Amino acid sequence: MIQQTLFAEDVTAVKNLYPPDSKREQIEDKFENLIHEELKLGSVVSYVGNKNVPFLRIYRYKEAFAFDFVMDFLRRFEVDSDDYVFDPFSGLGTTMFASMICGIPSVGIDKLPIAYFNSKTLPLFLLLAENELKGIWISLTPKIQKSKPADVAMDVPIMKIAFDEETLLTLRKLKSAIEDLSLPYRDIFLLLFFSILEECSFTSKDGQFLRLNRNKKTSSPIDAMNIKIAQVEEDVRRMKLFSSDISKNDNFMPDMYHGDTRDLSDIKFKKRPTIIITSPPYANRYDYTRTYALELCFHFVRNFEELKAVRFGILRSHIESKILKGEVPPHPVIKEVVEILGRKKLNNPKIPSMITTYFIDMQKVITEWFKVLAPGAKVAMVVDNVRFEGELIPVDLVLSEMAEEAGFEVKEIIVARYKGNSSQQMKKYGRVPVRESVVIWEK
């Protein structure tokens, strides 16, 4: 991995990438005085920081930021129980989980079904008593082999090759047995079930898709669940040491909605949110419906058509995003980049459309946030700059200028880390620092 310090010493090289008098150079100049580095944040803007955090370590939602990131910004914004914290891309649910522990009301939404499920289920783990889950698992285990296999979306191609026959049958029976549990245990066990699918399969979550490896050593579903149950029990004990009465925060159970932050008109906020701590999908071609296809096919969709409906219903950040007639780049920087890419030979000709639709959607998102937030509300959002065929897009700056147009004041742009390009990009265009930033706005 290229050292961050090499990037940090070479930040000025970014402008040299842009054509003379380009829109990107102009926007870099505009925000230059608001950009500063806090590279210590680099370890908490990814899921890696959750590996030892009780309950958050159970399910590897690799796009999540860390618990410590949320706690840091709750402190920076001096958030207390009178605030209402909002995460409009809830993902794993880290923002709401941390808020609940701190006794702060929160609300989250997500359009991706597995993300919505994770976010509303994770806080339930805080209410478990010692050995409660273990006891249920002991009584559930003998019922698994007697259960009728659950229906799953077997017409989705990855499902036909992701498991060996015996493992797939066991997983389907385990799913059926879990479905017979009462709430909230059913949802808690379903989250554990989703957390073992990757290790029981021949797949690995890898960027834009699930990578298939038929030589991968897979886990037995029952053994994998045994380990997860043991982890949960350990976490219950750890949390009791952390707080002898964690259940007192039951009054601060987050409000969760399966919704779309591009249109918040149907979300029933208890009051106007005062804080946003979030991270949207990045404009990096990743398709969450492929990355989390196993989870979706086991519970959230019944067939390939329903999976495609989810794919085309989420924020348009992936390569299959559909551009509508009449849609054009919504910002001068994006127009400039799309026009340049249009003259290049791309490894995927859909990239310009994806970039266009991503920023159209994010403009809608930012406008909706300004509508619903309370006066004086603060936003901390993790975003990643991207580079296609040598063309760098300063996502942090473009979204910040869109925020200004919506009515926000841009307070600062914190560089959390500098990331490398793909080896192909570096070989062709050289090593370039690509910022992953935390943008701070205020209404």
C-alpha positions in Angstrom: 0.0 0.0 0.0 1.4 3.4 -0.9 2.2 5.5 2.2 -0.2 8.3 3.0 2.8 10.6 3.6 3.8 10.3 0.0 0.4 11.6 -1.0 0.3 14.2 1.7 3.5 15.7 0.4 2.1 15.8 -3.1 -1.3 17.3 -2.7 -0.5 20.3 -5.0 0.0 17.8 -7.8 -3.8 17.4 -8.0 -4.3 20.8 -9.8 -1.6 19.8 -12.3 -3.9 17.0 -13.5 -6.6 19.5 -14.7 -6.6 21.2 -18.0 -5.6 24.9 -17.8 -8.4 27.2 -16.5 -10.6 24.1 -16.0 -13.7 24.2 -13.8 -12.0 21.7 -11.5 -9.0 24.0 -11.0 -11.4 26.9 -10.3 -13.4 24.9 -7.7 -10.1 23.7 -6.0 -9.1 27.4 -5.7 -12.5 28.4 -4.4 -12.4 25.9 -1.5 -8.6 25.8 -0.9 -8.8 27.7 2.4 -11.4 25.3 3.8 -9.5 22.1 3.0 -7.3 20.7 5.8 -5.9 17.3 6.8 -6.8 15.2 9.8 -5.3 11.9 8.7 -6.0 10.3 12.1 -9.6 10.0 10.8 -8.3 7.7 8.1 -8.7 4.6 10.4 -12.3 5.4 11.3 -13.9 6.3 7.9 -14.0 2.6 7.1 -15.5 -0.5 8.7 -12.1 -1.7 9.8 -12.5 0.4 13.0 -15.5 -1.8 14.0 -13.6 -5.1 14.2 -13.5 -5.0 18.0 -16.6 -3.0 18.7 -19.4 -5.1 20.5 -22.2 -6.1 18.1 -20.9 -3.9 15.3 -18.3 -6.5 14.6 -20.9 -9.2 14.1 -21.9 -8.4 10.5 -19.3 -7.2 8.1 -21.0 -4.3 6.2 -17.8 -3.2 4.5 -19.0 0.2 3.3 -19.8 1.3 6.9 -17.7 3.9 8.8 -16.6 3.1 12.3 -18.3 3.6 15.7 -15.4 5.9 16.8 -16.1 8.2 13.8 -19.7 8.8 14.9 -18.6 9.3 18.5 -16.0 11.8 17.5 -18.5 13.9 15.6 -21.2 13.7 18.2 -18.5 15.2 20.5 -17.4 17.8 18.0 -21.0 19.0 17.4 -21.7 18.9 21.2 -24.7 16.7 20.6 -27.0 16.0 23.6 -30.4 14.4 24.3 -32.2 17.5 22.9 -30.8 16.8 19.5 -32.2 14.5 16.8 -29.5 12.7 14.8 -30.3 11.7 11.2 -28.5 9.2 9.0 -30.1 9.3 5.5 -27.8 6.5 4.2 -28.0 4.3 7.3 -26.0 1.3 6.0 -25.0 -0.9 9.0 -26.7 1.6 11.4 -23.6 2.8 13.1 -24.8 6.3 13.6 -28.1 5.3 15.2 -26.3 2.6 17.3 -23.8 5.1 18.7 -26.5 7.7 19.3 -28.6 5.2 21.3 -25.7 4.3 23.5 -25.2 8.1 24.2 -28.9 8.5 25.0 -29.5 10.7 21.9 -32.7 10.3 19.8 -32.0 9.4 16.2 -33.6 8.5 12.9 -32.3 6.6 9.9 -33.4 5.6 6.4 -32.0 3.5 3.6 -33.4 2.3 0.3 -31.4 -0.9 0.2 -33.4 -3.6 2.1 -30.5 -5.3 3.8 -29.2 -1.9 5.1 -32.6 -0.9 6.4 -32.9 -4.3 8.2 -29.4 -4.0 9.7 -30.0 -0.5 11.0 -33.3 -1.4 12.7 -32.1 -4.7 14.1 -28.7 -3.8 15.5 -30.0 -1.7 18.5 -32.0 -4.8 19.6 -28.8 -6.5 20.6 -28.3 -3.8 23.3 -31.4 -5.1 25.0 -30.3 -8.8 25.3 -29.7 -10.4 28.7 -26.7 -12.7 29.3 -27.3 -16.2 27.9 -30.6 -15.2 26.4 -29.6 -15.8 22.8 -27.6 -19.0 23.7 -30.7 -20.5 25.3 -32.9 -19.8 22.3 -30.2 -21.3 20.0 -30.0 -24.5 22.0 -33.7 -25.0 21.7 -33.7 -24.0 18.0 -30.9 -26.3 16.8 -32.8 -29.7 16.9 -35.6 -28.1 14.8 -33.3 -27.2 11.9 -33.1 -30.5 10.0 -36.8 -31.1 10.5 -37.7 -27.7 8.9 -38.9 -27.3 5.4 -36.3 -25.5 3.2 -37.1 -21.8 2.9 -37.9 -20.4 -0.5 -35.0 -18.3 -1.9 -34.5 -16.5 -5.2 -32.8 -19.4 -7.0 -33.2 -17.9 -10.5 -30.5 -15.3 -9.6 -27.3 -16.6 -11.3 -25.0 -16.2 -8.2 -27.3 -18.4 -6.1 -26.8 -21.3 -8.4 -23.0 -21.4 -7.9 -22.4 -19.8 -4.5 -22.9 -22.9 -2.3 -22.4 -26.6 -2.4 -25.7 -28.5 -2.3 -25.6 -29.6 1.3 -24.7 -26.2 2.6 -27.4 -24.5 0.6 -30.0 -27.0 1.9 -28.9 -26.5 5.5 -29.0 -22.7 5.1 -32.5 -22.9 3.7 -33.7 -25.1 6.6 -31.9 -22.8 9.1 -33.7 -19.9 7.6 -37.1 -21.6 8.0 -36.4 -22.4 11.6 -35.4 -18.8 12.4 -38.6 -17.6 10.7 -40.7 -19.4 13.3 -39.2 -17.4 16.2 -41.1 -14.5 17.7 -39.9 -10.9 17.5 -37.4 -9.5 18.3 -35.5 -12.8 18.3 -36.4 -13.6 14.7 -34.8 -10.4 13.5 -31.7 -10.8 15.7 -31.2 -14.4 14.4 -31.8 -13.3 10.8 -29.0 -10.7 11.1 -26.7 -13.4 12.4 -27.8 -15.7 9.6 -27.0 -13.0 7.0 -23.6 -12.5 8.7 -22.5 -16.1 8.0 -23.6 -16.3 4.3 -20.3 -15.1 2.9 -18.2 -17.5 4.9 -20.4 -20.4 4.1 -20.2 -19.6 0.4 -17.6 -19.7 -2.4 -17.9 -16.0 -2.7 -16.1 -13.0 -1.2 -17.3 -9.4 -1.1 -14.9 -7.6 -3.4 -15.6 -4.1 -4.6 -18.2 -4.1 -7.4 -19.4 -7.7 -7.1 -19.1 -11.0 -5.3 -15.9 -12.7 -6.3 -16.3 -16.5 -6.8 -13.6 -18.9 -5.7 -14.5 -22.6 -6.0 -11.4 -23.5 -4.0 -12.3 -21.4 -1.0 -12.6 -23.3 2.2 -16.2 -22.7 3.4 -17.7 -22.9 6.9 -20.5 -25.2 8.1 -23.6 -23.1 8.7 -24.2 -24.6 12.2 -20.5 -24.1 13.2 -20.6 -20.6 11.9 -23.8 -19.8 13.9 -22.2 -21.3 17.0 -19.3 -18.9 16.7 -21.6 -15.9 16.1 -23.8 -16.8 19.1 -20.6 -17.0 21.3 -19.5 -13.6 20.0 -22.9 -12.1 20.8 -22.8 -13.5 24.3 -19.3 -12.1 24.8 -20.5 -8.7 23.6 -23.5 -8.8 25.9 -21.1 -9.3 28.8 -18.7 -6.6 27.6 -21.6 -4.1 27.3 -22.8 -4.8 30.8 -19.3 -3.9 32.0 -19.4 -0.8 29.9 -22.8 0.2 31.3 -24.7 -1.8 34.0 -28.0 -0.5 32.7 -27.6 -0.2 28.9 -31.4 -0.9 28.6 -32.1 2.5 30.0 -31.6 3.8 26.5 -34.6 1.8 25.3 -36.4 5.2 25.2 -33.9 6.2 22.5 -34.5 3.3 20.2 -33.9 4.8 16.7 -36.7 5.5 14.3 -36.0 3.5 11.1 -37.6 3.9 7.7 -37.2 1.9 4.5 -37.1 5.0 2.4 -35.3 7.1 -0.2 -33.4 10.2 0.8 -34.1 11.7 -2.6 -37.6 12.3 -1.4 -38.2 12.7 2.3 -41.8 13.9 2.0 -43.2 10.6 3.5 -40.7 10.4 6.5 -42.4 11.0 9.8 -39.7 12.8 11.7 -40.4 13.3 15.4 -39.0 16.7 15.0 -36.6 18.5 12.6 -33.2 16.8 12.7 -30.4 18.9 14.1 -27.5 16.6 13.0 -26.6 14.5 10.0 -23.7 12.0 10.2 -23.6 9.9 7.1 -21.8 8.6 4.1 -23.5 8.1 0.7 -22.6 5.5 -1.8 -19.6 6.6 -3.7 -19.5 7.3 -7.5 -17.2 4.3 -7.9 -19.3 1.8 -9.9 -20.1 -0.4 -6.9 -23.4 -2.1 -7.0 -24.7 -3.0 -3.6 -27.3 -5.3 -5.0 -24.5 -7.5 -6.3 -22.2 -7.2 -3.2 -25.1 -8.2 -1.0 -26.9 -10.5 -3.4 -26.8 -13.5 -1.1 -28.6 -11.6 1.7 -31.1 -10.1 -0.7 -31.9 -13.5 -2.4 -32.3 -15.3 0.9 -34.9 -12.9 2.4 -35.7 -9.6 0.6 -36.4 -10.6 -3.0 -38.3 -13.6 -4.4 -36.7 -13.6 -7.9 -34.4 -12.0 -10.3 -37.0 -9.4 -11.4 -37.4 -8.2 -7.9 -33.6 -8.0 -7.5 -33.4 -5.8 -10.6 -36.2 -3.6 -9.2 -34.1 -3.0 -6.1 -31.0 -2.4 -8.3 -32.7 0.3 -10.4 -34.4 1.8 -7.4 -31.4 2.8 -5.3 -29.2 5.8 -5.7 -27.6 5.8 -9.1 -24.0 5.2 -8.2 -23.4 2.0 -10.1 -22.5 1.2 -13.7 -26.0 -0.1 -14.6 -27.6 3.2 -13.6 -30.2 4.3 -16.1 -30.0 7.8 -17.4 -33.4 9.3 -18.3 -34.1 11.3 -21.5 -33.2 14.9 -21.0 -31.0 14.4 -18.0 -27.7 16.3 -18.3 -24.8 16.9 -15.9 -26.1 19.2 -13.1 -22.8 21.0 -12.4 -20.1 22.7 -14.5 -17.4 20.4 -13.2 -19.4 17.3 -14.0 -20.2 18.7 -17.5 -16.5 19.2 -18.1 -15.5 15.7 -17.0 -18.3 14.0 -18.9 -17.4 15.8 -22.1 -13.7 14.8 -21.7 -14.6 11.2 -21.0 -16.9 11.2 -24.0 -13.8 11.7 -26.2 -11.8 8.9 -24.6 -11.9 5.2 -25.1 -13.4 3.9 -21.8 -13.3 0.4 -20.5 -17.1 0.9 -19.9 -19.0 3.4 -22.1 -21.6 3.8 -19.4 -19.3 5.6 -17.0 -20.3 9.2 -18.2 -24.0 8.3 -17.7 -23.3 6.9 -14.2 -21.4 10.1 -13.2 -24.2 12.3 -14.5 -27.0 10.4 -12.7 -25.0 10.2 -9.5 -24.7 13.9 -9.2 -28.3 14.5 -10.3 -29.4 12.2 -7.5 -27.0 13.8 -4.9 -28.3 17.2 -5.8 -31.8 16.0 -5.0 -30.6 14.5 -1.8 -28.9 17.7 -0.6 -32.0 19.7 -1.5 -34.2 17.4 0.6 -31.8 17.6 3.6 -32.0 21.4 3.6 -35.8 21.2 3.6 -36.1 18.9 6.6 -33.2 20.0 8.8 -33.7 22.4 11.7 -32.1 25.9 11.5 -28.5 25.7 12.6 -28.3 22.0 11.8 -24.8 20.5 11.1 -23.8 17.9 8.5 -20.8 15.6 8.6 -20.6 13.5 5.4 -17.8 11.1 4.3 -17.3 11.2 0.6 -14.6 9.8 -1.8 -13.2 11.5 -4.8 -12.9 9.3 -7.9 -10.8 9.0 -11.0 -11.9 7.6 -14.4 -9.4 7.2 -17.3 -7.1 9.7 -15.7 -9.9 12.3 -15.0 -10.1 13.2 -11.3 -13.5 14.3 -10.0 -13.4 16.4 -6.7 -16.6 14.9 -5.4 -16.1 16.6 -2.0 -16.0 20.1 -3.6 -18.8 19.5 -6.2 -21.2 18.3 -3.5 -20.1 21.2 -1.2 -20.9 23.7 -4.0 -24.3 22.0 -4.5 -24.8 22.4 -0.8 -24.1 26.1 -1.0 -26.6 26.4 -3.8 -29.2 24.6 -1.6 -28.6 27.1 1.2 -26.0 25.4 3.4 -22.7 27.1 4.5 -19.6 25.0 3.9 -17.6 25.1 7.1 -14.7 22.9 6.3 -13.5 20.0 4.2 -11.4 17.5 6.2 -9.1 15.2 4.3 -9.3 11.9 6.3 -6.9 10.0 4.0 -5.4 9.8 0.6 -6.2 6.7 -1.4 -4.4 5.1 -4.3 -5.7 4.5 -7.8 -6.0 1.2 -9.4 -2.7 -0.3 -10.6 -3.9 0.1 -14.2 -4.6 3.9 -13.6 -1.3 4.4 -11.9 0.7 2.6 -14.7 -1.1 4.7 -17.3 -1.5 8.1 -15.6 0.9 8.1 -12.6 0.4 8.2 -8.9 -2.1 10.8 -7.8 -3.5 11.6 -4.3 -7.3 10.9 -4.2 -9.0 12.5 -1.2 -11.4 10.7 1.0 -13.0 13.6 2.9 -15.4 14.6 5.6 -17.4 17.6 4.4 -18.9 19.8 7.2 -21.9 22.0 6.3 -24.3 24.1 8.4 -27.8 25.2 7.7 
